[in-house]
């Protein structure tokens, strides 16, 4: 039986190039020459017998490359954990003398969680006595699981309750959203909500469309004018400025509702369940992140009633 013998430096080169987008940028990240990175990648492709990268700009892994990329991140995390336990630095090769560097954890987080509760939850891990270095990738909660599948991240806050192969899943609670607008917007379109302009986060944001569809007449398709504002704080500000209506996280809308700057379009909230998925990998750093998120979610998110 043929056994693939993979080199740690080659695996690191693959991860660095995918993260940086080009061979040149990956080489700078590793503090080696572009030629050295190219040689490592060729050797890795020869060892696996597969093409691992599409040499586009940015480069992207092939389906085989995604499998090896997952392995590269798993090995990198395990090496970093071991080096930290030994008080050594992983550097670009084997662990050697020097101060231990915290492991780098690429994580996928939806924008509203990032803007409300995730940063405070992880502050004690990422502060002056950093236990981990966090590489946060902002992505819609309906799409974060894809980043787990392709090896881009090692953990994700996702709306997907079904575990990605090779991952564990745990419920966090639900992000509560409220349909709101300024009193002027709500009054002007009170009799025709389907024509009122709507603010959406980006092309992946279907929360507002789902809310409209649930209130449309049978067979009716509503397609209101829409503004795209792809930043959580600016998204909320656009609604406050009267660009249109939207579903805002309760944490962002509460003060404006109390002050009368915004009004509810519907008394019923929309709760979006969130889950934490991570690779099935015994890593103290990854487990610490999971524990911190689960602890914060118990108060930041809506929890199901006790049985």
ZIUR-V185710 format. One line per field, one symbol per residue. ss: DSSP state (H for helix, E for strand, C for the rest). psi: psi as a letter, one per 30 degrees, with the letter a starting at -180 (. if undefined). burial: 1 if it has 24 or more other ideal C-beta (glycine too) atoms within 12 Angstrom, else 0. A space follows every 50 residues. Layout:
ss = ???
psi = ???
burial = ???
//
This chain:
ss = CCCCCCCHHHHHHHHHHHHHCCHHHHHHHHCCCHHHHHHHHHHHHHHHCC CCEECCCCCEECHHHHHHHHHHHHHHHHHHHHHHHHCCECCCCCCECCCC CCEEEEEEECHHHHHHHHHHHHHHHHCCCCCEEEEEEECCCCCHHHHHHC CCCCEEEECCCCCCCCEEEEEEEEEEEEEEECHHHHHHCCCCHHHCCEEE CCCCCCHHHHHHHHHCCCCCCCCCCEEECCCHHHHHHHHHCCCCEEEEEH HHHHHHHHHCCCEECCCCCEEEEEEEEEECCCCHHHHHHHHHHHHHHHHH CECCCCC
psi = kkkkjkkeeeeeeeeeeeeffleeeeeeefhlleeeeeeeeeeeeeefgl kfkjiajllkkleeeeeeeeeeeeeeeeeeeeeeefhlkebfblkallkk kkkkjkkkkleeeefefeeeegeffgaehkflkkikjkkkfffefefeeg gelflkklfjfkkkkgllkkkfakkkkkjllleeeeeegefifffkkkkl eaffjgeeeeeeefgllkfkjkilkkkkjhkeeeeeeeeefgealljkke effeeeeefgfllkfkfkljkjkklkklkikjkeeeeeeeeeeeeeffff lkklkk.
burial = 00000111111111111111001001101101000111011001101100 01100000111001111111111111111111110000010100100001 11111111111111111110110011000011111111111111111111 11111111110001001111111111111111001100000011011111 11001111101100000000000101101001001101110111111111 11100110001111100011011111111010101111111111011001 1100000
//
